Amino acid sequence: MLPILHLNGWKIANPTILARITEEELAELFQGYGYTPWLVSGDNPTEVHQQMAATLEAVCDEIAHIQHEARVNGNTERPGGR
């Protein structure tokens, strides 16, 4: 599963609860849920787009590695962190 959480200014009235905590707290929260968070943020749309594309490529590479380890080497352990 690859959930993407979007915490920008597209809000109705106020920032969400998750937008109010620090990036460190947000990462720790999602690590607690069992995810490996990858954070992309910024104000320049062009730079953020490039960062997001690079991050998605890295995430897909990590998923492929996990799948390879499971399929070829029989690794059945749950992946844990980067």
Contacts in CASP RR format, 6 or more apart in sequence:
PFRMAT RR
TARGET T0000
AUTHOR 0000-0000-0000
METHOD contacts of the structure
MODEL  1
MLPILHLNGWKIANPTILARITEEELAELFQGYGYTPWLVSGDNPTEVHQ
QMAATLEAVCDEIAHIQHEARVNGNTERPGGR
2 59 0 8 1.000
2 63 0 8 1.000
3 35 0 8 1.000
5 18 0 8 1.000
5 30 0 8 1.000
7 15 0 8 1.000
7 16 0 8 1.000
7 18 0 8 1.000
7 19 0 8 1.000
9 15 0 8 1.000
11 19 0 8 1.000
18 26 0 8 1.000
18 29 0 8 1.000
21 29 0 8 1.000
23 39 0 8 1.000
23 41 0 8 1.000
26 37 0 8 1.000
26 39 0 8 1.000
27 37 0 8 1.000
27 39 0 8 1.000
30 37 0 8 1.000
31 37 0 8 1.000
31 81 0 8 1.000
34 80 0 8 1.000
36 62 0 8 1.000
36 79 0 8 1.000
36 80 0 8 1.000
36 81 0 8 1.000
36 82 0 8 1.000
38 55 0 8 1.000
38 58 0 8 1.000
38 59 0 8 1.000
40 48 0 8 1.000
40 51 0 8 1.000
40 52 0 8 1.000
40 55 0 8 1.000
41 48 0 8 1.000
42 48 0 8 1.000
42 51 0 8 1.000
62 82 0 8 1.000
66 79 0 8 1.000
69 75 0 8 1.000
70 76 0 8 1.000
END
